[in-house]
């Protein structure tokens, strides 16, 4: 019988070319494949892709249930279908353990199935699921031993909100310098990457660029990403007269995002809440200097500065941009291989 690690997730890439969907989760699975070739990964994806199908992603079986975030009885029916699939897998294979992404319905299903079959189950807290507004901790009894936080911040945030401390932290990681990028010229002064939603606070990015232009009239800034705030941000850029200073690219393939990072001097991440930003780690690994409002780890990360307000973000950005001797060197504080090893060690 095969030894199987089951991953339960709300979404997963629909194909091998779907590079922008959950890049951290993609890199984790690929690292598990590379480091533990005898371990079979089966991924059960609840909501996305939008259609129910079974397919292979880099030789990993993915079972998509096509939930599309529909509510009411459809969500209950989806969970029953997932449980039936888990029963089928269990009858034919040796399940090594169950790993749930986010503390939501995946953790609910994973916990119920694991308890029923005396299996190990862990839930990886990845961001907003650590907040007080998450209803699932009241519905699903997971003790600290079953909870894994993506960062020190999330470990503390979850304990503060739900009175249970996750026993482990498994940090986000990046593959280091294995990226297939070619650009060497630092011709982007300020870069931001992410979903264009209010939580990401890109208004602050525009305000910082506007202030910098007073001292550096030709400042070049780029926002990569798509989302519901796009039109509002474009309007604010036009209202501020920054059309020649800020370019909005929309969503880009993952490798093109990395190329932009390698071209950037400063990577601004003005998000008001963040568990552990993978794009920040990637930017640092490609030589950019990161400035953010959120501090993921208790220890410092080289070339990553945490500030408290837009004024400090502005001052730090100017200090970098106006320093002709500033170096832009790759820094890999957390490697994706270590992330994969720590996940496997949970089930030892």
Buried (B, 14 or more C-beta within 10 A) or exposed (E): EEBBBBBBBBBBBBEEEBBBBBBBBBBBBBBBBEBBEEBBBBBBBBBBBEEBEEBEBEEBBBBBBBBBEEEEEEBEEBBEBBBEBBEEBBEEBEBBBBBBBBBBBBBBBBBBBBEEEEBBBBBBBBBBBBBEEBEBBEEBEBEBEBBBBBBBBBBBBBBEBBEBBBBBBBBBBBBBEEBEBEBEEBEBBBBBBBBBEEBBBBBBBBBBBBBBBEEBEEBBBBBBBBBEBBEEBBEBBEEBEBEEBBBBBEEBEBEBBBBBBBBBBBBBBBBEBBBBBBBBBBBBBBBBBBBBBBBBBEEEBEBBBBBEEBEBBBBBBBEBBEEEEEEBEEBBBBBBBBBBBBBBEBBE
